[in-house]
Amino acid sequence: MTYGIGFGSNMGDRVEHIRAGMAFLNTIFKSGWRVSSLYETSPVGCPPGSPDFINAVAEGEFEGNPLALHRLLKAFEQTRGDRRPPAGRNEPRALDLDLLYAEGPFASAELTLPHPRLHLRRFVLQPLAEIHPALVIPGLGKTVQELLAALKTDEVVRAL
């Protein structure tokens, strides 16, 4: 099944954390997966004074179900260091790996696909448009390029 993964880091060596996440994907994705350039982005919905992020998006094939992939991603995040206390939504983190979408919608108590805020985040849509602009996001009915063009946000997203 094809999956999209979002990478984010705003603590420590941000680029190294993202590269480690990409190396991890190389061990679990089938060959031929795609990855965007790295982008430096302003923090969205984060505590005041949060550092800028490095973000990227990858797409590839994984043989397991969405929950299995989600759990692998979360376990790998922990190997890169914890979030600053108190650990919560949008806190600074060494590495955040988000499952963005699968070939179809998916919902459980632990995971919702596509990611509920994917269409609201330039730091996701811009790198995703680089690797797959014509992708129609399951459940949203628009291409990545259409979602990006319609986005109204003051996020700063700069390719590195």
Backbone as CSV, one residue per row, in Angstrom:
resi,resn,N_x,N_y,N_z,CA_x,CA_y,CA_z,C_x,C_y,C_z
1,MET,0.846,-1.177,0.000,0.000,0.000,0.000,0.894,1.243,0.000
2,THR,0.460,2.284,-0.674,1.208,3.537,-0.737,0.833,4.420,0.447
3,TYR,1.861,5.001,1.074,1.672,5.876,2.223,2.468,7.160,2.038
4,GLY,1.966,8.235,2.624,2.698,9.490,2.698,3.106,9.741,4.141
5,ILE,4.345,10.181,4.323,4.915,10.422,5.654,5.419,11.854,5.710
6,GLY,5.064,12.575,6.767,5.598,13.909,7.007,6.696,13.847,8.049
7,PHE,7.775,14.582,7.804,8.912,14.670,8.729,8.960,16.071,9.309
8,GLY,9.268,16.187,10.584,9.478,17.493,11.187,10.469,17.405,12.325
9,SER,11.289,18.460,12.464,12.239,18.537,13.569,12.510,19.995,13.890
10,ASN,12.467,20.343,15.176,12.857,21.700,15.569,13.684,21.714,16.859
11,MET,14.373,20.618,17.137,15.297,20.546,18.271,16.598,19.890,17.829
12,GLY,17.707,20.373,18.364,18.998,19.743,18.092,19.414,19.920,16.646
13,ASP,20.095,18.924,16.117,20.533,18.941,14.720,19.347,18.518,13.854
14,ARG,18.547,19.490,13.475,17.284,19.232,12.776,17.488,18.436,11.492
15,VAL,18.464,18.809,10.699,18.704,18.108,9.432,19.113,16.665,9.702
16,GLU,19.963,16.431,10.681,20.383,15.064,11.003,19.195,14.222,11.473
17,HIS,18.302,14.791,12.257,17.113,14.040,12.693,16.259,13.641,11.494
18,ILE,16.070,14.556,10.545,15.283,14.254,9.346,15.985,13.171,8.523
19,ARG,17.299,13.300,8.363,18.042,12.277,7.605,17.944,10.911,8.272
20,ALA,17.963,10.880,9.595,17.810,9.604,10.308,16.428,9.012,10.046
21,GLY,15.414,9.853,10.024,14.068,9.373,9.694,13.997,8.812,8.294
22,MET,14.676,9.466,7.358,14.705,8.970,5.976,15.445,7.640,5.895
23,ALA,16.527,7.504,6.626,17.269,6.243,6.649,16.389,5.132,7.224
24,PHE,15.600,5.464,8.233,14.688,4.479,8.801,13.653,4.044,7.763
25,LEU,13.072,5.002,7.037,12.102,4.638,5.999,12.725,3.711,4.964
26,ASN,13.990,3.926,4.687,14.676,3.069,3.717,14.703,1.610,4.167
27,THR,14.601,1.375,5.469,14.606,0.001,5.981,13.227,-0.635,5.974
28,ILE,12.163,0.173,5.912,10.808,-0.398,5.984,9.994,-0.215,4.710
29,PHE,10.348,0.753,3.868,9.654,0.950,2.596,10.299,0.091,1.524
30,LYS,9.494,-0.312,0.553,10.039,-0.983,-0.623,10.902,0.016,-1.374
31,SER,11.787,-0.475,-2.217,12.656,0.414,-2.978,11.826,1.310,-3.892
32,GLY,12.411,2.441,-4.275,11.753,3.348,-5.198,10.888,4.408,-4.551
33,TRP,10.978,4.567,-3.237,10.174,5.605,-2.597,10.729,6.979,-2.924
34,ARG,9.885,8.002,-2.793,10.256,9.374,-3.153,10.281,10.251,-1.908
35,VAL,11.146,11.258,-1.947,11.231,12.197,-0.834,11.431,13.602,-1.387
36,SER,10.819,14.570,-0.728,10.933,15.965,-1.135,12.268,16.549,-0.694
37,SER,12.489,17.766,-1.118,13.592,18.561,-0.572,13.283,18.872,0.887
38,LEU,14.273,19.407,1.580,14.062,19.878,2.946,13.596,21.328,2.897
39,TYR,12.714,21.666,3.825,12.160,23.016,3.926,12.315,23.514,5.357
40,GLU,12.681,24.771,5.501,12.668,25.395,6.820,11.347,26.130,6.940
41,THR,10.641,25.893,8.035,9.282,26.407,8.172,9.056,27.039,9.537
42,SER,8.177,28.017,9.541,7.807,28.639,10.809,6.933,27.666,11.602
43,PRO,7.019,27.708,12.941,6.198,26.810,13.760,4.720,27.210,13.663
44,VAL,3.845,26.210,13.585,2.407,26.433,13.479,1.730,25.843,14.711
45,GLY,1.007,26.673,15.448,0.282,26.191,16.610,1.172,25.738,17.744
46,CYS,2.408,26.200,17.767,3.382,25.794,18.788,3.455,26.839,19.898
47,PRO,4.013,26.467,21.043,4.176,27.429,22.124,5.024,28.624,21.668
48,PRO,4.790,29.800,22.245,5.589,30.986,21.887,7.085,30.711,22.052
49,GLY,7.877,31.225,21.116,9.321,31.066,21.170,9.832,29.750,20.618
50,SER,8.929,28.919,20.068,9.372,27.640,19.496,10.275,27.891,18.296
51,PRO,11.343,27.102,18.163,12.245,27.275,17.020,11.593,26.829,15.711
52,ASP,12.156,27.306,14.591,11.690,26.897,13.278,11.920,25.399,13.077
53,PHE,11.144,24.830,12.173,11.224,23.413,11.839,11.994,23.199,10.548
54,ILE,12.523,22.008,10.411,12.908,21.457,9.115,11.833,20.418,8.824
55,ASN,11.240,20.495,7.624,10.180,19.575,7.230,10.496,18.950,5.873
56,ALA,9.913,17.800,5.639,9.984,17.105,4.357,8.808,16.138,4.300
57,VAL,8.571,15.590,3.118,7.522,14.589,2.926,8.093,13.469,2.064
58,ALA,7.692,12.241,2.380,8.080,11.080,1.584,6.838,10.278,1.233
59,GLU,6.939,9.524,0.149,5.858,8.633,-0.254,6.472,7.317,-0.694
60,GLY,5.885,6.222,-0.232,6.415,4.925,-0.616,5.481,3.794,-0.278
61,GLU,5.937,2.600,-0.602,5.163,1.375,-0.397,5.606,0.675,0.887
62,PHE,4.603,0.295,1.683,4.824,-0.462,2.914,3.835,-1.615,2.897
63,GLU,4.298,-2.799,3.285,3.447,-3.987,3.168,2.448,-4.165,4.301
64,GLY,2.574,-3.407,5.387,1.660,-3.562,6.509,0.481,-2.610,6.455
65,ASN,-0.374,-2.723,7.463,-1.547,-1.856,7.543,-1.172,-0.503,8.160
66,PRO,-2.061,0.485,8.079,-1.742,1.821,8.593,-1.347,1.851,10.073
67,LEU,-2.021,1.077,10.912,-1.678,1.090,12.341,-0.289,0.527,12.588
68,ALA,0.070,-0.504,11.866,1.415,-1.076,12.025,2.477,-0.053,11.644
69,LEU,2.265,0.660,10.527,3.224,1.682,10.111,3.258,2.828,11.112
70,HIS,2.107,3.272,11.558,2.040,4.359,12.546,2.839,4.011,13.803
71,ARG,2.672,2.809,14.281,3.378,2.392,15.500,4.884,2.299,15.282
72,LEU,5.308,1.840,14.107,6.741,1.820,13.791,7.314,3.230,13.769
73,LEU,6.594,4.161,13.162,7.063,5.547,13.091,7.183,6.151,14.482
74,LYS,6.191,5.942,15.333,6.221,6.504,16.686,7.341,5.886,17.523
75,ALA,7.591,4.600,17.343,8.687,3.951,18.073,10.026,4.521,17.625
76,PHE,10.181,4.761,16.309,11.438,5.323,15.835,11.632,6.749,16.340
77,GLU,10.571,7.529,16.396,10.678,8.894,16.945,11.366,8.884,18.298
78,GLN,11.001,7.947,19.129,11.543,7.881,20.489,13.044,7.643,20.502
79,THR,13.586,7.026,19.461,15.023,6.780,19.409,15.805,8.066,19.159
80,ARG,15.126,9.121,18.717,15.778,10.398,18.402,15.652,11.405,19.536
81,GLY,15.043,11.022,20.632,14.917,11.930,21.765,13.477,12.317,21.995
82,ASP,13.178,12.572,23.230,11.813,12.928,23.607,11.520,14.379,23.289
83,ARG,10.245,14.678,23.314,9.798,16.063,23.209,10.095,16.760,24.525
84,ARG,10.225,18.073,24.443,10.451,18.836,25.673,9.248,18.689,26.589
85,PRO,9.485,18.554,27.877,8.352,18.481,28.805,7.651,19.833,28.860
86,PRO,6.336,19.908,29.063,5.460,18.735,29.065,5.192,18.283,27.641
87,ALA,5.313,16.992,27.406,5.095,16.460,26.055,3.627,16.607,25.694
88,GLY,3.370,17.308,24.646,2.001,17.525,24.203,1.981,17.896,22.751
89,ARG,0.811,18.196,22.260,0.652,18.556,20.851,1.452,19.815,20.546
90,ASN,2.187,19.754,19.460,2.935,20.890,18.918,4.088,21.373,19.790
91,GLU,4.521,20.564,20.712,5.702,20.901,21.509,6.949,20.719,20.645
92,PRO,8.037,21.432,20.951,9.284,21.184,20.221,9.668,19.710,20.315
93,ARG,10.266,19.211,19.235,10.631,17.804,19.207,11.831,17.577,18.325
94,ALA,12.591,16.532,18.667,13.750,16.159,17.852,13.277,15.625,16.506
95,LEU,12.266,14.762,16.520,11.752,14.197,15.282,10.278,13.872,15.444
96,ASP,9.508,14.287,14.460,8.091,13.962,14.391,7.859,13.306,13.040
97,LEU,7.335,12.098,13.053,7.007,11.367,11.832,5.496,11.156,11.818
98,ASP,4.822,11.818,10.892,3.363,11.723,10.814,2.947,10.945,9.582
99,LEU,2.073,10.000,9.789,1.447,9.295,8.687,0.388,10.238,8.120
100,LEU,0.553,10.650,6.870,-0.313,11.666,6.264,-1.497,11.076,5.520
101,TYR,-1.262,10.018,4.766,-2.338,9.413,3.980,-1.956,7.995,3.584
102,ALA,-2.972,7.253,3.204,-2.810,5.933,2.620,-3.630,5.934,1.330
103,GLU,-3.753,4.804,0.691,-4.491,4.749,-0.565,-5.968,5.045,-0.393
104,GLY,-6.480,4.903,0.798,-7.879,5.204,1.075,-8.013,5.726,2.491
105,PRO,-9.178,6.257,2.836,-9.392,6.743,4.200,-9.264,5.597,5.214
106,PHE,-8.869,5.953,6.427,-8.717,4.986,7.514,-9.032,5.715,8.806
107,ALA,-9.759,5.064,9.704,-10.058,5.684,10.992,-10.078,4.634,12.092
108,SER,-9.406,4.963,13.188,-9.446,4.154,14.403,-9.300,5.128,15.568
109,ALA,-9.356,4.606,16.770,-9.182,5.466,17.941,-7.777,6.063,17.979
110,GLU,-6.815,5.407,17.342,-5.413,5.809,17.393,-4.965,6.643,16.191
111,LEU,-5.651,6.499,15.060,-5.156,7.080,13.817,-6.302,7.414,12.881
112,THR,-6.215,8.587,12.245,-7.167,8.994,11.213,-6.388,9.379,9.967
113,LEU,-6.781,8.792,8.824,-6.162,9.106,7.541,-7.239,9.472,6.528
114,PRO,-7.011,10.514,5.732,-5.812,11.333,5.739,-5.703,12.119,7.048
115,HIS,-4.489,12.582,7.327,-4.239,13.384,8.524,-5.258,14.514,8.564
116,PRO,-5.936,14.704,9.693,-7.028,15.676,9.754,-6.650,17.126,9.424
117,ARG,-5.379,17.496,9.560,-4.978,18.880,9.274,-4.057,18.999,8.057
118,LEU,-3.894,17.923,7.309,-3.017,17.915,6.143,-3.335,19.069,5.197
119,HIS,-4.587,19.289,4.905,-4.998,20.306,3.929,-4.859,21.737,4.436
120,LEU,-4.510,21.902,5.699,-4.369,23.231,6.315,-2.915,23.624,6.532
121,ARG,-1.979,22.786,6.138,-0.578,22.972,6.491,0.302,23.143,5.260
122,ARG,0.786,24.361,5.052,1.699,24.608,3.934,2.974,23.779,4.086
123,PHE,3.426,23.569,5.347,4.663,22.816,5.561,4.521,21.351,5.167
124,VAL,3.305,20.885,4.930,3.059,19.550,4.393,2.784,19.625,2.892
125,LEU,1.876,20.527,2.514,1.440,20.579,1.117,2.546,20.999,0.154
126,GLN,3.394,21.948,0.551,4.432,22.408,-0.372,5.446,21.306,-0.689
127,PRO,5.995,20.600,0.299,6.897,19.503,-0.060,6.172,18.360,-0.786
128,LEU,4.916,18.104,-0.422,4.159,17.055,-1.090,3.900,17.427,-2.551
129,ALA,3.645,18.710,-2.817,3.437,19.160,-4.195,4.699,18.976,-5.031
130,GLU,5.838,19.011,-4.396,7.111,18.789,-5.109,7.217,17.360,-5.638
131,ILE,6.747,16.383,-4.865,6.912,14.984,-5.276,5.662,14.374,-5.904
132,HIS,4.476,14.952,-5.623,3.244,14.348,-6.143,2.125,15.394,-6.244
133,PRO,2.267,16.400,-7.115,1.282,17.487,-7.190,-0.102,17.051,-7.645
134,ALA,-0.195,16.001,-8.449,-1.486,15.560,-8.978,-2.194,14.551,-8.070
135,LEU,-1.582,14.203,-6.943,-2.211,13.258,-6.024,-3.532,13.825,-5.528
136,VAL,-4.596,13.050,-5.667,-5.879,13.403,-5.074,-5.891,12.786,-3.683
137,ILE,-5.972,13.642,-2.681,-5.942,13.161,-1.297,-7.240,12.406,-1.016
138,PRO,-7.140,11.128,-0.620,-8.347,10.342,-0.341,-9.241,11.043,0.680
139,GLY,-10.505,11.161,0.344,-11.462,11.778,1.250,-11.580,13.280,1.097
140,LEU,-10.609,13.937,0.426,-10.668,15.388,0.247,-11.090,15.787,-1.167
141,GLY,-10.894,14.888,-2.133,-11.382,15.115,-3.482,-10.682,16.196,-4.284
142,LYS,-9.541,16.678,-3.820,-8.769,17.678,-4.552,-7.323,17.226,-4.627
143,THR,-6.630,17.718,-5.657,-5.216,17.391,-5.770,-4.414,18.195,-4.752
144,VAL,-3.210,17.741,-4.508,-2.303,18.463,-3.622,-2.093,19.884,-4.140
145,GLN,-1.893,20.019,-5.447,-1.676,21.340,-6.044,-2.887,22.239,-5.832
146,GLU,-4.108,21.717,-5.970,-5.321,22.509,-5.744,-5.435,22.926,-4.283
147,LEU,-5.137,22.009,-3.372,-5.184,22.336,-1.942,-4.163,23.414,-1.599
148,LEU,-2.970,23.301,-2.160,-1.926,24.293,-1.907,-2.328,25.662,-2.454
149,ALA,-2.876,25.702,-3.653,-3.281,26.968,-4.271,-4.391,27.652,-3.474
150,ALA,-5.263,26.885,-2.839,-6.386,27.437,-2.088,-6.028,27.805,-0.651
151,LEU,-4.854,27.437,-0.201,-4.459,27.623,1.193,-4.229,29.083,1.520
152,LYS,-4.863,29.533,2.578,-4.682,30.901,3.083,-4.018,30.800,4.454
153,THR,-2.726,31.078,4.504,-1.975,30.976,5.750,-0.787,31.918,5.702
154,ASP,-0.302,32.291,6.870,0.880,33.152,6.921,2.154,32.364,7.237
155,GLU,2.091,31.046,7.081,3.272,30.208,7.305,4.406,30.628,6.384
156,VAL,5.613,30.565,6.906,6.796,30.797,6.090,7.410,29.436,5.800
157,VAL,7.541,29.117,4.513,8.100,27.837,4.079,9.166,28.159,3.045
158,ARG,10.420,27.785,3.360,11.554,28.123,2.500,12.358,26.871,2.198
159,ALA,12.525,26.574,0.905,13.318,25.415,0.507,14.762,25.623,0.901
160,LEU,15.407,24.573,1.399,16.829,24.649,1.752,17.673,24.244,0.570
